Amino acid sequence: MKNLSKALLCSIAVFGLLAGSVSAESLKQKSVSNDISVMAGVTYRDLKVSHSVMLLGTSFKLVSGADVVSLSPNGLVTGRSPGDAIIYAYKNGSLYWKHYIRVID
């Protein structure tokens, strides 16, 4: 009986240690997944002059290429002249997507 009690207590202790390490691992994974959610998507796209594309998001910022594309407040991008442009799309105030656009003839 004494040996059975010791075996049971040892099993419980081992299980407790394993459960603790598993829960610590899940906390680590959760913190990593939270960091990943902060990262933005990236798109590389070719767009012809005078053609348009609609971007998704709630607000937009033309980082570079104001002479290359026009950007409307609702996310409509139109190619104006050959060159490269960068546009950031935000969703509810957080960076959501980075668009690298090359306008071609």
C-alpha positions as a Markdown table, in Angstrom:
| # | Residue | x | y | z |
|---|---|---|---|---|
| 1 | Met | 0.0 | 0.0 | 0.0 |
| 2 | Lys | 2.8 | 2.3 | 0.9 |
| 3 | Asn | 4.5 | 1.7 | -2.5 |
| 4 | Leu | 1.2 | 2.4 | -4.3 |
| 5 | Ser | 0.8 | 5.7 | -2.5 |
| 6 | Lys | 4.4 | 6.7 | -3.4 |
| 7 | Ala | 3.8 | 5.7 | -7.0 |
| 8 | Leu | 0.6 | 7.7 | -7.1 |
| 9 | Leu | 2.2 | 10.8 | -5.5 |
| 10 | Cys | 5.2 | 10.5 | -8.0 |
| 11 | Ser | 2.8 | 10.3 | -10.9 |
| 12 | Ile | 0.9 | 13.3 | -9.7 |
| 13 | Ala | 4.1 | 15.2 | -9.2 |
| 14 | Val | 5.3 | 14.3 | -12.7 |
| 15 | Phe | 2.0 | 15.2 | -14.2 |
| 16 | Gly | 2.0 | 18.5 | -12.4 |
| 17 | Leu | 5.5 | 19.3 | -13.8 |
| 18 | Leu | 4.5 | 18.3 | -17.3 |
| 19 | Ala | 1.3 | 20.4 | -17.1 |
| 20 | Gly | 3.3 | 23.4 | -15.8 |
| 21 | Ser | 5.7 | 23.2 | -18.7 |
| 22 | Val | 2.9 | 22.7 | -21.2 |
| 23 | Ser | 1.0 | 25.7 | -19.9 |
| 24 | Ala | 4.2 | 27.8 | -19.9 |
| 25 | Glu | 4.8 | 26.7 | -23.5 |
| 26 | Ser | 1.3 | 27.7 | -24.4 |
| 27 | Leu | 1.8 | 31.1 | -22.8 |
| 28 | Lys | 5.0 | 31.5 | -24.9 |
| 29 | Gln | 3.1 | 30.5 | -28.0 |
| 30 | Lys | 0.3 | 32.9 | -27.2 |
| 31 | Ser | 2.8 | 35.8 | -26.8 |
| 32 | Val | 4.4 | 34.9 | -30.1 |
| 33 | Ser | 1.0 | 34.8 | -31.9 |
| 34 | Asn | 0.2 | 38.2 | -30.4 |
| 35 | Asp | 3.4 | 39.6 | -31.9 |
| 36 | Ile | 2.6 | 38.1 | -35.2 |
| 37 | Ser | -0.8 | 39.8 | -35.3 |
| 38 | Val | 1.0 | 43.1 | -35.1 |
| 39 | Met | 2.9 | 42.4 | -38.3 |
| 40 | Ala | 1.4 | 43.7 | -41.6 |
| 41 | Gly | 0.9 | 41.8 | -44.9 |
| 42 | Val | 2.8 | 42.7 | -48.0 |
| 43 | Thr | 1.8 | 42.9 | -51.6 |
| 44 | Tyr | 3.9 | 43.6 | -54.7 |
| 45 | Arg | 1.9 | 44.6 | -57.7 |
| 46 | Asp | 2.3 | 45.9 | -61.2 |
| 47 | Leu | -0.3 | 48.4 | -62.3 |
| 48 | Lys | -0.6 | 50.0 | -65.8 |
| 49 | Val | -0.9 | 53.7 | -66.3 |
| 50 | Ser | -4.6 | 54.8 | -66.1 |
| 51 | His | -5.6 | 51.5 | -64.5 |
| 52 | Ser | -7.0 | 51.3 | -61.0 |
| 53 | Val | -7.1 | 48.9 | -58.1 |
| 54 | Met | -9.0 | 49.0 | -54.8 |
| 55 | Leu | -7.1 | 48.4 | -51.5 |
| 56 | Leu | -8.7 | 47.1 | -48.3 |
| 57 | Gly | -8.5 | 49.0 | -45.1 |
| 58 | Thr | -10.1 | 51.8 | -43.2 |
| 59 | Ser | -7.4 | 54.4 | -43.9 |
| 60 | Phe | -4.4 | 54.8 | -46.2 |
| 61 | Lys | -1.1 | 56.6 | -46.4 |
| 62 | Leu | 0.9 | 57.2 | -49.6 |
| 63 | Val | 4.4 | 56.8 | -48.3 |
| 64 | Ser | 6.2 | 57.4 | -51.6 |
| 65 | Gly | 5.3 | 57.9 | -55.2 |
| 66 | Ala | 2.8 | 60.7 | -55.2 |
| 67 | Asp | 3.7 | 61.5 | -58.8 |
| 68 | Val | 3.3 | 57.8 | -59.8 |
| 69 | Val | -0.2 | 57.0 | -58.3 |
| 70 | Ser | -3.2 | 58.8 | -57.0 |
| 71 | Leu | -4.8 | 57.5 | -53.9 |
| 72 | Ser | -8.4 | 58.3 | -52.9 |
| 73 | Pro | -9.6 | 58.3 | -49.2 |
| 74 | Asn | -11.5 | 55.1 | -49.8 |
| 75 | Gly | -8.4 | 53.2 | -51.1 |
| 76 | Leu | -8.7 | 53.5 | -54.9 |
| 77 | Val | -5.3 | 53.6 | -56.4 |
| 78 | Thr | -4.8 | 54.8 | -60.0 |
| 79 | Gly | -1.6 | 54.6 | -62.0 |
| 80 | Arg | -0.5 | 58.1 | -63.2 |
| 81 | Ser | 3.0 | 57.6 | -64.6 |
| 82 | Pro | 5.7 | 54.9 | -64.7 |
| 83 | Gly | 7.5 | 54.4 | -61.4 |
| 84 | Asp | 7.3 | 52.9 | -57.9 |
| 85 | Ala | 4.9 | 53.8 | -55.1 |
| 86 | Ile | 4.5 | 52.5 | -51.5 |
| 87 | Ile | 1.1 | 52.7 | -49.8 |
| 88 | Tyr | 0.3 | 51.6 | -46.2 |
| 89 | Ala | -3.2 | 50.4 | -45.4 |
| 90 | Tyr | -4.5 | 50.7 | -41.9 |
| 91 | Lys | -7.4 | 48.8 | -40.3 |
| 92 | Asn | -8.9 | 50.4 | -37.2 |
| 93 | Gly | -5.8 | 52.5 | -36.7 |
| 94 | Ser | -3.3 | 49.6 | -36.9 |
| 95 | Leu | -1.0 | 49.0 | -39.8 |
| 96 | Tyr | -2.7 | 46.2 | -41.8 |
| 97 | Trp | -1.0 | 45.9 | -45.2 |
| 98 | Lys | 2.0 | 47.4 | -47.1 |
| 99 | His | 1.5 | 47.7 | -50.9 |
| 100 | Tyr | 4.5 | 48.1 | -53.2 |
| 101 | Ile | 3.2 | 49.2 | -56.5 |
| 102 | Arg | 5.1 | 49.5 | -59.8 |
| 103 | Val | 3.3 | 51.5 | -62.4 |
| 104 | Ile | 4.2 | 50.4 | -66.0 |
| 105 | Asp | 3.2 | 51.7 | -69.5 |
